Amino acid sequence: MAKKQFGGFGGGANMQQLMRQAQKMQEQLAKAQEELETKTYEASAGGGMVLCKVDGKHQVLEITIKPEAVDPDDVEMLQDLVTAAINEAMRMSDEDREKTMGAMAPGGMGGLF
């Protein structure tokens, strides 16, 4: 009786090679994820009046507000500047993650991260 080949992959040696490749890719993804989480992203709003730093885990690390940005008669503007700076820093983090992780994904799967 002839042995059946596994799913058309052609025997155990090829399956072992696929498993090693999958494990290597998983290790590379984990390393990239760890590196992304340690990065810092900085964005400003209002011409540098408000500065925000976040890390790759989306934790706000620092917000700096220049004194001239504080107008007691226009608190809403300051709130908008803080929000804009935070959102831009988060967008930068997400874009970097997408670029880094997407480059590691098999063809056509870049949007998974």
C-alpha positions in Angstrom: 0.0 0.0 0.0 1.5 3.4 -1.0 1.8 6.1 1.5 -0.4 9.2 1.1 1.4 12.5 0.9 0.2 15.1 3.4 -2.1 17.6 1.7 -0.1 17.7 -1.5 2.9 19.2 0.4 5.0 16.2 -0.4 6.0 14.3 2.7 7.4 14.9 6.2 10.6 16.8 5.2 8.6 19.5 3.5 6.2 19.7 6.5 9.1 20.1 8.9 10.6 22.9 6.7 7.2 24.7 6.7 7.0 24.3 10.5 10.5 25.8 10.9 9.6 28.7 8.6 6.4 29.3 10.6 8.3 29.3 13.9 10.9 31.6 12.5 8.3 34.0 11.3 6.5 33.9 14.6 9.8 34.7 16.4 10.4 37.6 14.0 6.9 39.0 14.6 7.3 38.8 18.4 10.6 40.6 18.2 9.2 43.3 16.0 6.2 43.7 18.3 8.4 44.1 21.3 10.6 46.7 19.5 7.5 48.7 18.4 6.2 48.8 22.0 9.4 50.4 23.2 9.5 53.2 20.6 8.4 56.7 21.4 6.3 58.9 19.0 6.1 62.6 19.4 3.6 65.0 17.8 2.7 68.6 18.3 -0.2 70.9 17.6 -0.8 74.6 17.3 2.6 75.2 15.9 4.4 73.5 18.8 2.2 75.0 21.5 1.2 71.5 22.7 3.6 68.5 22.5 2.6 64.9 23.1 4.8 61.8 23.5 3.3 58.3 23.4 4.8 54.8 23.3 4.1 51.9 21.0 1.6 50.6 23.6 -0.5 53.7 23.2 0.4 55.0 26.6 0.7 58.8 26.9 4.2 59.4 28.3 4.2 63.2 28.4 2.2 66.3 27.5 4.0 69.6 27.3 1.9 72.8 27.0 3.6 76.1 26.4 2.4 78.9 28.8 1.3 81.1 25.8 -1.2 78.3 24.8 -3.1 78.8 28.1 -5.9 81.3 27.6 -8.4 81.2 30.4 -11.0 82.8 28.0 -10.4 80.0 25.4 -10.0 76.7 27.3 -11.7 74.9 24.3 -8.8 75.8 22.0 -6.3 74.3 24.5 -8.4 71.1 24.8 -8.5 70.9 21.0 -4.8 71.3 20.7 -4.1 68.6 23.3 -6.6 66.2 21.6 -5.0 66.9 18.2 -1.4 66.3 19.5 -2.5 63.0 21.2 -4.3 61.8 18.1 -1.4 62.6 15.8 1.1 60.7 18.0 -1.2 57.7 18.1 -1.7 57.8 14.4 2.1 57.9 14.0 2.4 54.8 16.2 -0.3 52.9 14.3 1.3 53.8 11.0 4.7 52.6 12.1 3.1 49.3 13.4 1.3 48.8 10.1 4.4 49.4 8.1 6.7 47.2 10.2 4.3 44.3 10.7 2.8 44.5 7.3 6.2 44.2 5.7 6.7 40.9 7.6 3.3 39.4 6.6 3.0 37.0 3.7 1.9 38.5 0.4 -1.6 40.1 0.6 -1.9 39.9 4.4 -0.3 43.3 5.3 -3.6 44.7 6.6 -3.9 42.2 9.4 -1.9 44.3 11.8 
